[in-house]
Amino acid sequence: MEGRAVSSAGQGFAAGSVAAPGLSAKSEVWLWIAQRASAALLALYVLVHLATIIYAVRHGLSGAAILERTRGNAAGLAFYVLYVLAIAVHAPIGLRTLCQEWLGWRSASLNWFMAAVAVALFVFGLRAAWAVFI
Amino acid sequence: MDMLQVSVWRGGASGGYRTYEVPRRESQSVLDVVTYIQRSIDPTLSYRFACRVGMCGACAMTVNGVARWTCRTHVAKVAKGNAIQIAPLANLPVVKDLVTDMREFFDKWARALGRFVPGATRKDAFARVASDSPGRVAANAGIECIGCSVCYSSCDVVSWNPDYLGPAALNRAWTLVNDVRDGARRERLAAVAGDAGCHACHTHLSCSERCPKNIAPTAAIAGLKRAVAGAAWKGEL
């Protein structure tokens, strides 16, 4: 039996385009290193942070009891300042990649926006750490 | 006789699937099916092939949604019942039917400095490279690439960032970074750095999963990331 053509159905192949990203390859490499280094710190910090939360909940500590432990605790403040710093470095770099790849946002404005996100994360995080210290 | 229902992409970037009935045979490859359609049903069908034995990398197509080398893909392995859908490779412009424009794919090999740059002159002695030296072993893992573009077509990052050099070009760069005779390590690391280079890889592993030669470009790209980060750290980038 001979083969034959039996039907047709339409569909399109989409073509993409991309604008130049705002940073040099060298800067991109440093962002990559910064994100990996902050991730290594965060792996440790998140574990300690979660363990602290679980301890506080399981021992039924009140807000006052927690504040009693954190007020004037310089080691606790130092821990959370570094934690907040690692978050402020790590999160905007990842968000920047997401915006580039999923939203196609590749202009210099993205870098400024992410710098603002980094500052905001750092300031709000620091404010929270300071609030339970004083 | 058992007949295959073969749905084949016809046209360019915009076009449609056309279904052909092809006799099913024993030990039939997907390339055999495409060849049958062109020779016995519709001579206007365009596709690309050369060696038919898995050496040249010319016949890669998207078969039931997955990029494959069609000459060594058995129909029995991929057919859903008696149905097969055959499309051109993704992430490349379609020229016509199953033929894609491979220029960008190979231009990216050049952009990744994927050529050997001699580090010695004819007056120097031959390089002696022990077959069990770490560089030789790392290069060996990637040198069997046939340039079929299956990895490039399967890569999510290429589809999100068309400037991304892609797994094949980066794998080639990694084999040269590990070639002790090569004299352009620094330039090559600079060429593969950054958002369009190795650092864009998300380690989805589609390239390593689908490479018909069982190469792991993901491992090569991870090696490049480490090498480039080391170069940046030393101020050599």
Interface residues (C-beta under 8 A of the other chain):
Chain A: M1 E2 G3 R4 A5 V6 S7 S8 A9 G10 Q11 G12 F13 A15 G16 S17 V18 P21 L23 S24 A25 K26 E28 V29 W30 W32 I33 R36 Q100 E101 W102
Chain B: M1 M3 Q5 S7 R10 A13 S14 G15 G16 Y17 R18 T19 Y20 E21 V22 P23 Y36 I37 S40 I41 D42 P88 A90 P93 V94 V157 S159 W160 N161 P162 D163 A190 A193 G194 D195 A196 G197 H199 K225 V228 A229 A232 W233 L237
